Amino acid sequence: METLQIILLVAALFALTLGMYWLDSKHNWQLVSWFNGKAVNPFTPAQEKTFSGNSSSADAAKIRALQERIEVLEKIVTEPEYELNRKINQLK
């Protein structure tokens, strides 16, 4: 093989690999896994990990507690007295 043919072959393989990774990220086709020998159907979309409202009760309770804490902190920070206390503390 001539040098030019080898360079073109490597460039074509590189472009094919980049195309597979792009299709995986764009459409969740799992082409890279399929070509690496994993037993997956490349045209069946992968299960996406998304947050759903069907979390466990412990997680839901923790989320509610954190939301309540954030609300309290927002109330404290938006109070005019908080700003005044901060300015007084800066003068000390």
C-alpha positions in Angstrom: 0.0 0.0 0.0 1.2 3.4 -0.7 1.5 6.0 2.0 -1.5 8.0 0.6 -3.8 5.0 0.7 -2.8 4.3 4.4 -3.5 7.9 5.4 -6.8 7.9 3.6 -7.8 4.6 5.3 -6.9 5.9 8.7 -8.8 9.1 8.1 -11.8 7.2 6.9 -11.8 4.9 10.0 -11.4 8.0 12.2 -14.4 9.7 10.5 -16.4 6.5 10.9 -15.6 6.4 14.6 -16.5 10.0 15.2 -19.7 9.5 13.3 -20.6 6.6 15.5 -19.9 8.6 18.7 -22.0 11.5 17.3 -24.9 9.2 16.6 -24.6 7.7 20.1 -24.7 11.1 21.7 -27.4 12.5 19.4 -29.8 9.5 19.2 -28.7 7.1 22.0 -28.2 4.3 19.4 -25.4 2.5 21.3 -23.4 1.9 18.1 -20.0 2.0 19.9 -21.2 -0.7 22.3 -22.5 -2.8 19.5 -19.2 -2.6 17.5 -17.2 -3.4 20.7 -19.1 -6.7 21.0 -21.7 -6.0 23.6 -25.0 -7.7 23.0 -27.2 -4.6 22.5 -29.5 -3.6 19.7 -28.0 -0.3 18.4 -31.3 1.0 17.2 -33.1 0.5 20.5 -32.6 3.7 22.5 -30.8 3.4 25.8 -32.7 4.0 29.0 -32.0 7.7 29.8 -31.4 8.5 33.5 -33.8 11.2 34.3 -35.3 12.4 37.5 -38.9 11.3 37.9 -41.4 12.1 40.5 -41.5 8.4 41.4 -38.6 8.5 43.9 -38.7 6.7 47.2 -40.4 8.2 50.1 -37.1 8.9 51.9 -35.8 10.8 48.9 -39.1 12.7 48.6 -38.9 13.6 52.3 -35.3 14.8 52.0 -36.2 16.9 49.0 -39.1 18.5 50.8 -36.9 19.3 53.9 -34.3 20.9 51.6 -36.9 22.9 49.8 -38.2 24.2 53.2 -34.7 25.1 54.3 -34.1 27.0 51.1 -37.4 28.9 51.5 -36.4 29.9 55.1 -33.0 31.1 53.9 -34.6 33.1 51.1 -36.9 34.8 53.6 -33.9 35.7 55.8 -31.8 37.1 53.0 -34.6 39.2 51.5 -35.5 40.8 54.9 -34.4 44.4 55.2 -33.1 43.7 58.7 -30.6 41.2 57.3 -29.1 43.9 55.1 -28.9 46.3 58.0 -27.3 43.7 60.3 -24.8 42.8 57.6 -23.8 46.5 57.2 -23.5 46.9 61.0 -21.3 43.8 61.2 -19.0 45.2 58.5 -18.4 48.3 60.6 -17.3 46.4 63.6 
